[in-house]
Amino acid sequence: MLLVPLQATPSQTLSIKLGGQSCAIALRTNGPNLYFDLRKDNSPIIVGSICRNRQRLLVGLGYRGFIGDFVFVDSQGDEQPVYSGLGTRWNLYYLGADE
């Protein structure tokens, strides 16, 4: 499990290497919800996945060629992720293929 560095902003994009893969992660807020996009080598893996506490974001998408998964974890309870607590209260973790 690897912590993905996030900022407490309503929208952000970051480039990161995970499991030997070049990834671009975008998070955006729309109303009360936070949404997740993932690109690998400039190809979309998932777009517009709603973020929920302790729920994997890519379950069942292994056929799209991405190795691993992501999960948000609330360190102070069991609430859904909100941008204002990203990187402090809500952390995003990359889970390798064997996790």
Number of C-alpha atoms within 10 A of each C-alpha: 15 12 14 16 13 18 15 15 15 14 14 14 15 14 13 15 10 17 15 8 13 13 21 18 17 17 22 18 16 9 6 9 14 20 17 18 18 23 18 21 10 10 11 13 18 16 14 13 14 17 21 20 18 16 13 16 19 18 10 9 14 13 8 13 9 18 18 18 19 22 20 23 20 20 12 9 10 11 14 17 24 19 21 13 15 19 16 14 18 24 19 22 17 18 18 14 12 7 8
